[in-house]
Amino acid sequence: MGQRIHFVVDPQGWCCMGLIIFVWLYNTIFIPKVILFPHYEEGNISVVAVLCYYFCSLFCIASLFRASVSDPGKLPENPKIPVTERECWELCYKCNMMRPKRSHHCSRCGHCVRRMDHHCPWINNCVGEDNHWLFLQLCFYTQVLSSYTLILDFCHYYYFLPLKKENWDVFVFRHELALLRISAFMGLIILGGISRLFYTQLMGIFTDTTSIEKMSNCCEDISRPRKPWQQTFSEVFGTHWKILWFIPFRQRQPLRVPYHFANHV
């Protein structure tokens, strides 16, 4: 579960994901070239600042690709229904298959997904039970990388000592102001959008409610017992070890939770 490769054939999703990769690639190339390496060579910053930027960039792109190609929780054609959980399954009237409650049929992907939150074109994939943790990591590291980039853009002009710039003939230094303005503009746009999305995702986990359930208004407080936030986060990330919640280079091992939920879509 959560180990299969899942690839969605959707040109719109490819365009959205390509735009995200372009922004990531732009900042990963120009920010070190214009700010980090020159200031490091002149002693204005330490090697730790350079390594931290590359670590944030690596974690961001790793969570993006893993969230994009990971199986979100697609139900097989002939699912094996445990005897003790038969009452917690229902029939999907779109694909005529049995599914556990709280699953949803994605019209774009053409199949049902366990505990589906939403279909995200920016990762060209559904966000479901098996890749929700990767989507949260993507939102988190995108905010960290965008904030770090904006801080570097600001410090480059208002805090760091001026560079000697002995190589003005290099393209990036001749067009430095334009390149950094583009970087700051993209950083502000992405940080604003991702921050709002990340907040709604966190609130959904705190209340144990998916985005589809919120839009359908089918989740009431009296429908099922409220879980502690540590339990809901552990179920999403597949581990009780909080330090592992931030690591995308691992395999999620889902916690066994009975299908006792009363709500469904």
C-alpha positions, 0 to 999 in steps of 0.5 A: 500500500502506497508503494505502487507507481501512479501516473496520471495522463493529464496534459493540464496537470503536466502543464501545472507541474511543469510550471512548478518545476520551472520555478524551482529550477529557476531559483535553484540555479540563479539564487546560488549563482547570484547570491550564495556563492559570491557572498560565501567566497567573500566571507559574508555568509557561511557554508551552512547557509549554502547547504541549508538552501540546497537541502530545502531545495532537495526536500522540496523537489523530492516531495513533489515528485514522490507526491506526483507518482505515488499511489494516492490510495487507488482501489483495486478492481476486485478489492478484498473486503474483510468480514469484520468491515463489510458494513463499512463499505459501500457501492460507488455508483460511478464505477460500480465498485465496492469501496470503504466509506470516506472514499471518493471517485475522482472523475479526472483520474477515473477511479475511487481513492481511499480517503481522498482529499482532493485532486491537485493539478499542481502534482498531477495526482489525487491527494489521498490516504497514501500520499497525503503526507507527501503533499503536506511535506511539499507544502511545508518545504515550498514555504520554507524554500520560498521564505528562504529565497525572499530573505536572501533577496532582501539581505543581498541588497539591504544587509550583506556587504556589496560584492566586488563583482569582478566579472561583470561580463557574466550574464547573471551579474549584468541582469542581476536586478531583473533576475532577482525581481523575478525571483522575489515576485515568484516567491511572494506569489507561491508563498501566499498561495501555499501558505493558505493551502497549507493552513486549510490542510492542517485544519483538516487534519486537526478536525479529521476532515477531508476537503471533499467532506468540508465541501459536501457538508457531510461531516458533523461533530457528533458523527464520530468521536474527535481524535487527538491531533497527535493521532490524526497526524500519525495516521496521515504520516504513518508513524508516531515518530514526529521527526519522520514527519519531515523526511520524504525519503522513506516508505510510509507504513500505514497505521491500522485503523478500523473503518468505524467512520460513520461519514462518507461521500 
